[in-house]
Amino acid sequence: MRFVDVTGSREAAGRSIRLLDMARRLPQLVRRSLGLAWRVDRPATVGLLACQTLSGVVQAMGLLAISGTLTALLSSGDVLHRLVQAWPSLALLAGAAAVRAVLGITVSWLSSRLGPLMTREAEQMLLDGCTGVELCAYDEPDFNRDREAADRGAQVTGDLINEGQDLIASAASFLAGAVVLAGVHPVLLPMLVAASLPQAVAQVSAARVRYLANLRSNGDYRLLAMLRWHIYTKDAADQIRAGTMAGFLSGRYRQTVARINREDRAAADKGARMSLAGAACGGLGSAIVWAAVVGLLATGRISVGHAGTAVFALQTVGQSVRGLVSIGSRAMRTGLYMDDWTRFLDRAGGFRMRRGTCRPASPERIEIEAVCHRYAGKGGDALANVSLTLRRGEVTALVGYNGSGKSTLSKLACGLYLPTEGRVLWDGTPTGDADPHALWQHVALVPQDYARWPLTVRENITLGQPSSRGDTAVREACEAAGADEVVDKLGAGLDTLLAREWLNGEELSGGQWQRIALGRAFFRQAGLLVLDEPTANLDPRAEYRIFQRLRDLARDRIVLLVTHRITNVAVADRIVVLDEGAVVQEGTYQELARQPGLFRQLLSYQVTSDADDEKQPGPGLRRR
Ligand SMILES: Nc1ncnc2c1ncn2[C@@H]1O[C@H](COP(=O)(O)OP(=O)(O)OP(=O)(O)O)[C@@H](O)[C@H]1O
């Protein structure tokens, strides 16, 4: 059981991390991190840049002060005279150190302020991106994989500001040291950079190895997240216990963790070997540079004071080159994750809603014309050549076996899916040409798996869009759905929070939740009401009330009802029977009940099972 990256495109991207590639992309990364920082907090971004620039300048001044101090101290004359001569340089040195310390603290304060803001902003942008994709995106494995990768990218966005800042600091420090070193003797700087190259190559290679290992474990990380969710949330807690599944699930978890650990260990070992080889070559290179300094001093090409300055400058430049490479490779890895995030935002996984701009009115007629629909990755059509007209004032019922395409057809009527072939027309406008949000203003949908929002009852009914009539409208909708009885028993009425796990929250039964879900559909003044198995969890009295109300509701809207309760579909003006994605019968209850066909078959099963129920006393009756 493993999630698989079908295209392998991310692995290919990971393999492309090379030193030159990194050098090319680092400025991009810094720019991108600064761009996001600018978006969330401009003064802090300006402050950061100013502090870093100042810090580099101060460091260069400090190095020059070292040169001045050493030259003064090593010159001839008595000690007091030499100290007096060295005094201004010493003061500059101390001042530079103090200013750098203050700047360092300011930089870390500003970075810690910006980092979390950037992460939250990146998450928000991702959420906005997700709500703007076509519903069919969720049926595509690639979309789900890209979305999860983008989520990880959003999480690490905040790290990039620290890494970006460290990079700028190392670059400033490198520049300061390089200027001073080049002043001491021009041969030293290129020698030092050449000596640092092996370490740079090793560090980048090690970062690539770690990123690729992480990429290979990506599917396993997703699996762990899924298992964790099922193991520790309430949803399946009863079934894990009653089904004694705990051992099986944690065994699966352990197996997956073991796979990740194996990958991690192999990457860590390989990375360490690379770093060791790089460090050995780097050490040899450094020894050559130091030997060059000694050679220059011995041959009188540089003074003792300059040699002392070279020592400090070499240390500074060496440290900053190592910093540039190690932070650079870390930033590169973060950048690859961030690439996943930006790529997702740019294309919304390739599923951004791009429909028309027509703003349809509340529909009088919905015409479904020769519609075929095929889900992603499926070999056959869920709907094949379906034609149907839904009219305001009518209740149309869809019936058929499981998987016959009823829910798919209802979602096409709502414009949630666009048909792969054929058209769905709202008063003549194809759903693909309409502004989707304007179209959904006219839709009230109770799907089979309705959401149980952890919000108050009121918000669960209004979906955060209260009407001008306030609670009166909410109460009317509750009454229509039979949810008034539920609300009356709740401690805080409409203000009750429907989330048991939170303080003062309440839990509802399955049927009570269904009444709330119906209440929210009745509250919405929408021209199309779609009820998919609206009474599956209701008791017979509540079910009776709902079906009684349907006729009233249909007076000024189109009602589409999907149900397996065949005896109840008599309420519908028209019944459409689906079988394997095709319409096989259409007519009134009386017409279809008389004709031989699937409807009569379905009806006979239900009537027989109802009659059997009547004949066979329940267990309680038998006991008596
Ligand atoms: N999101 C999806 N991705 C892929 N296939 C899907 C998806 N939703 C439904 N299907 C497939 O489409 C076909 C029709 O499903 P649909 O949910 O429309 O049937 P239904 O008649 O509503 O079934 P039921 O009575 O069980 O609710 C089924 O074969 C199902 O497997």
The ligand as an SDF file (V2000), in Angstrom:
LIG
                    3D

 31 33  0  0  0  0  0  0  0  0999 V2000
  -15.6590   10.8080   -7.6010 N   0  0  0  0  0  0  0  0  0  0  0  0
  -15.7100    9.7120   -8.3560 C   0  0  0  0  0  0  0  0  0  0  0  0
  -14.6050    9.2710   -8.9840 N   0  0  0  0  0  0  0  0  0  0  0  0
  -14.6440    8.1800   -9.7570 C   0  0  0  0  0  0  0  0  0  0  0  0
  -15.7530    7.4570   -9.9630 N   0  0  0  0  0  0  0  0  0  0  0  0
  -16.8910    7.8490   -9.3620 C   0  0  0  0  0  0  0  0  0  0  0  0
  -16.9190    8.9890   -8.5240 C   0  0  0  0  0  0  0  0  0  0  0  0
  -18.1740    9.1370   -8.0640 N   0  0  0  0  0  0  0  0  0  0  0  0
  -18.8940    8.1350   -8.5820 C   0  0  0  0  0  0  0  0  0  0  0  0
  -18.1160    7.3720   -9.3550 N   0  0  0  0  0  0  0  0  0  0  0  0
  -18.5350    6.1860  -10.1440 C   0  0  0  0  0  0  0  0  0  0  0  0
  -19.5890    6.5930  -10.9880 O   0  0  0  0  0  0  0  0  0  0  0  0
  -20.6160    5.6410  -11.0110 C   0  0  0  0  0  0  0  0  0  0  0  0
  -21.9490    6.2920  -10.6260 C   0  0  0  0  0  0  0  0  0  0  0  0
  -21.8370    6.7330   -9.2910 O   0  0  0  0  0  0  0  0  0  0  0  0
  -22.9930    7.5610   -8.5810 P   0  0  0  0  0  0  0  0  0  0  0  0
  -22.5010    7.9880   -7.2590 O   0  0  0  0  0  0  0  0  0  0  0  0
  -23.4880    8.5980   -9.4990 O   0  0  0  0  0  0  0  0  0  0  0  0
  -24.1030    6.4260   -8.4100 O   0  0  0  0  0  0  0  0  0  0  0  0
  -25.4500    6.4540   -7.5740 P   0  0  0  0  0  0  0  0  0  0  0  0
  -26.5030    5.9510   -8.4910 O   0  0  0  0  0  0  0  0  0  0  0  0
  -25.6770    7.7750   -6.9570 O   0  0  0  0  0  0  0  0  0  0  0  0
  -25.1150    5.3750   -6.4860 O   0  0  0  0  0  0  0  0  0  0  0  0
  -25.7100    5.1650   -4.9970 P   0  0  0  0  0  0  0  0  0  0  0  0
  -27.1240    4.7050   -5.1340 O   0  0  0  0  0  0  0  0  0  0  0  0
  -24.8520    4.0970   -4.4390 O   0  0  0  0  0  0  0  0  0  0  0  0
  -25.5690    6.4640   -4.2970 O   0  0  0  0  0  0  0  0  0  0  0  0
  -20.1840    4.5230  -10.0660 C   0  0  0  0  0  0  0  0  0  0  0  0
  -19.6710    3.4770  -10.8600 O   0  0  0  0  0  0  0  0  0  0  0  0
  -19.0810    5.1090   -9.2340 C   0  0  0  0  0  0  0  0  0  0  0  0
  -18.0860    4.1710   -8.9480 O   0  0  0  0  0  0  0  0  0  0  0  0
  1  2  1  0
  2  3  1  0
  2  7  2  0
  3  4  2  0
  4  5  1  0
  5  6  2  0
  6  7  1  0
  6 10  1  0
  7  8  1  0
  8  9  2  0
  9 10  1  0
 10 11  1  0
 11 12  1  0
 11 30  1  0
 12 13  1  0
 13 14  1  0
 13 28  1  0
 14 15  1  0
 15 16  1  0
 16 17  2  0
 16 18  1  0
 16 19  1  0
 19 20  1  0
 20 21  2  0
 20 22  1  0
 20 23  1  0
 23 24  1  0
 24 25  2  0
 24 26  1  0
 24 27  1  0
 28 29  1  0
 28 30  1  0
 30 31  1  0
M  END
$$$$
